[in-house]
């Protein structure tokens, strides 16, 4: 009688010890404990906030706009969020935030430049930035190379355009201008009159001023004081000598 084939049963493998799981659990507990201790320690807090480059806004004003304060969580906000908040300040053109662990935040500000000045009804001096923003000047100081704007209303759309235009022209080309007033006409709604320290009267328009600035300085350097028109067509008329009248004077203002 043939023998039946009996399958050989494998011996059961011994169960692995749970030491690995225990080690993982302990590691996670220690990690959580360290995180709790870290976030409760001074290392996780803002300890220093420094501003650089701000002239028209004080450190305290910028601090309030940024939403930062010493002792707040260092990782509670990002550099980009701080930059977004501060670029909403009208006088600020660009912001760079550098966060350095532990706890140090350095904020570098670039403000719009002052391009002109304005005397208020009360007689105080305001600065006008390249984007048209008005600021109060500290200590009442006024560099002489910037023109004073007179006769402009606060809601005049050409005021902001003029400020942006002046920012594009090198100081060396407009350093002689002492005053700028609005003088709109039908042909040129953005027409202006400028008066110089060398006693020229210049009639131009905001839209053409950048292209005419070099020619304007050339005439002032080479001619006697007079009326200079810089529009589509340029013209120059010297003032009449004292006691004389100029005959045949042409109207070049296109009114």
Secondary structure, 3 states (H helix, E strand, C coil): CCCCCCCCCCCCCCCCCCHHHHHHHHHHHHHHHHHHHHHHCHHHECCEEEEECCCCCCHHHHHHHHCCCCCCEHHHCCHHHHHHHHCCCCCEEEEEEEEECCCEEEEEEEECCEEEEEECCCCCEEEEECCCCEEECHHHCCCCCCEEEECCCCCCHHHHHHHHHHHHCCHHHHCCEEEEEECCCCCCCCEEEEEECCCCEEEEEHHHHHHHHHHHHHHHHHCCCEEEEECCCEEEEECCCCCCCCCCCCCCCCC
